[in-house]
Amino acid sequence: MKRSRRRRPAYFLATATAALALLALGRLQPPALDDLRNFVFDSYQRLAPRPYDPGLPVRVIAVDEDSLAAFGQWPWPRTRLAALLDKLVEAGAAAVAFDIVFAEADQTSLDHYAQRLPDGSAKTQIAAIAAHAIPNDQIFAQSIAAAPTALGLTLSGSGQKRAPPQKAGVAMAGDDPSAFLAAFPAAVAPIAELAEATRGLGATNWAPDRDGVVRRIPLLAIGPGGGVTPSLALEALRVAQGASTIIVRSSNASGETAFGRQTGVNAVKVGAFEIAVGAAADIRPRYGAEAPQRLVSAAAILEDRAPRDEIDGRIIVIGTTAVGLGDIRATPLQPTIPGVEIHAQILESLLSGALLSRPDWANGLELVVAGAAFILVAALLPLVAPLISALAATGLIGALFAASFLAFDRYGLLVDAAFPSLSVALAYGVGAVALWRKDQAARRHVHMAFGKFIAPAVVEGLVEHPERLVLGGETRELTVLFSDLRDFSTISEGLSAQELTHFMNAYLTPMTDAILDREGTVDKYIGDAIMAFWNAPLDVADHPRKAIRAALDMRAAMARFNDERAAEAEREGRDYRKAAMGIGLNLGPCSVGNMGSTRRFDYSILGDVVNLTSRLEGLCKWFRVDILVSGDLRDAAADFAWLDLGAAQVVGRSTPTRIYALAGDESFAASESFIAWRDEHVTMMRYHAEWDFARARVAAADLRASVESHWGGCYMAMEQRFAAFEAAPPARTGGAPFWKMDSK
């Protein structure tokens, strides 16, 4: 016991020092740790490469050894490339991308050849012939102009300072992403004649890590002149779809929560494809194994030996694969691979959705897991035998790698297990050296020490699957909600700016939570008003009922909000004014999608259903109730506790709309008290339908006296309206009388 007590400080100091080192390593993220993480992720790719799918519409036209043997040395005359392009277009290629930068004029063209000849009669004769011949670049440009082509350019630190032609429009949503994109002051671009003729221009640049392996691919970069330049693969995808614009969604765009911080790019959309990207608009393709089926020899195309179905409808990438031509890169799967195959694999990953993602929360999660694992091992060591603790540490490391690999293989998430495993090994090593520190007090001290060093991490869920989102305009059946505070101007009088901000946050937070907890989408805040909807952008099963439950939750949240404000006012000895709100709910077809200009747009909804919902919310003022719904919504959830308030003709509509007040949920609807109340209410509305306004007025007065106090206002309003009808009956229209009013 004495020896154990003497060694407690040593054990604490050892584990605290190890924890500090671990924390520093996790927070600083040194390059060595990134190298270790890359090794782990590369190993996962080698263990489970993306299976090659020959059905994917991507092929590489390879300038390989057979092509050089058949047609001579590289570079080929542009006339031969024109013939190759013409054959691909004739075979039905959807797009043709050249992983080649045609930065200089074709020196094999007759006019250039003539200029290099020594002066003499031969030069004169050849120059005269060249004057009547079409230059090779002009022939190639004509073929490019007639084909869905994308040419490559290289962004660099030196070269042409002028910006190459912009082939794709770029629309930004959210923060300006320029600060997060790689910027290059110059570009090596195709000659002007070819650049003007092509439909797409894309950068061939990679973003290799310091070991030279290509793991991240930038889809966008800033080129000379400050313009956004897409990658060659992205341009090929755009040209193949006939799209004209690339949409860039950055932090703080509609639907992209960044809490006001600028966190870079979130997604890039081209045509029908929305691609989740990193902050620098980069992607991590999940590389596939080497597949000879991916490549078609250029010689086979030029000699008409290639099957048409290998070209028809596919995106074609043309580049060199012959060993001597030098376009060799390294990927996690292969130490040497032609660069053109990387472009093809990028396209395959984009088309199949087989992209890897290193989430924003990964570093924080790994740090938390590493800290938790360290604490677990450090706490376990003093309690069990060394062999058991060794087995436990080994099992924990195995579980970490198994979970990490599962996240990679099933969900494409790159969550590192090496750093948490390193923390386990570190904790075990430190604990094994100081195993004599076994008592619980020491472990509590260790826990307290870690609590000082490891900050809590906020781990948020990702717009899983965008590819499932329908961000274009479409018509869907939605349940729509409008809510608004009553007499907000009166409540806000006398409040300072800080107090008003606190009031709004305290009100909007529980209301928003009530909507989101029921799978609703908050469209926008308009001052103190909230607009929300259900069943978009994702399908929501039984959305009418979920919207109704959200409204009931908002009613309960409002009661709690008022109770808290009343208690606070009593403590501070000041006046208190009860807050009230109105909620309108409706069901029907709406137009949903990106609404706005090409420079800024929001994911929102439009339609008559939306307008009527707003009017229903306004009618809450007249009927003095907090929740009103349309007849369509009531019919979709008839087992809730409803009160029929008749039909109302609101501004903007030529026909009356049946409206209902929501009294409670299904259990309340089945209660004896509600059934009795509803029967009396139905009797009142029957008098109204029979134009017997006197008896309806008396029935309303009786109900006002018998119902709970917060429903008394509704029956007072009905009593007043019946009295008005009794004094001046409306014109008979052949049916039941209806309310005609401006809901606002």
Secondary structure, 3 states (H helix, E strand, C coil): CHHHHHHHHHHHHHHHHHHHHHHHHHHHCCHHHHHHHHHHHHHHHHHCCECCCCCCCEEEEEECHHHHHHHCCCCCCHHHHHHHHHHHHHCCCCEEEECCCCCCCCCCCHHHHHHHCCCCHHHHHHHHHHHCCCCHHHHHHHHHHCCCEEEEEEEECCCECCCCCCCCEEEEECCCHHHHCCECCEEECCCHHHHHHCCEEEECCCECCCCCECCEEECEEECHHHCEEEEHHHHHHHHHHCCCEEEEEECCCCCCCCCCCCCCEEEEEECCEEEECCCCCEEEECCECCCHHHEEEHHHHHCCCCCHHHCCCCEEEEEECCHHHCCEEECCCCCCEEHHHHHHHHHHHHHHCCEEECCCCHHHHHHHHHHHHHHHHHHHCCCCCHHHHHHHHHHHHHHHHHHHHHHHHHHCECCCCHHHHHHHHHHHHHHHHCCCCCCHHHHHHHHHHHHHHCCCCCCCCCCCCCCCCCCCCEEEEEEEEEEEEECHHHHHCCCCHHHHHHHHHHHHHHHHHHHHHCCCEEEEEECCEEEEEECCCCCCCCHHHHHHHHHHHHHHHHHHHHHHHHHHHHHHCCCCCCCEEEEEEEEEEEEEEEEECCCCEEEEEECHHHHHHHHHHHHHHHHCCCEEEEHHHHHHCCCCEEEEEEEEECCCCCCCEEEEEEEECHHHHCCHHHHHHHHHHHHHHHHHHCCCHHHHHHHHHHHHHHCCHHHHHHHHHHHHHHHHHHHCCCCCCCCCCCEECCCC
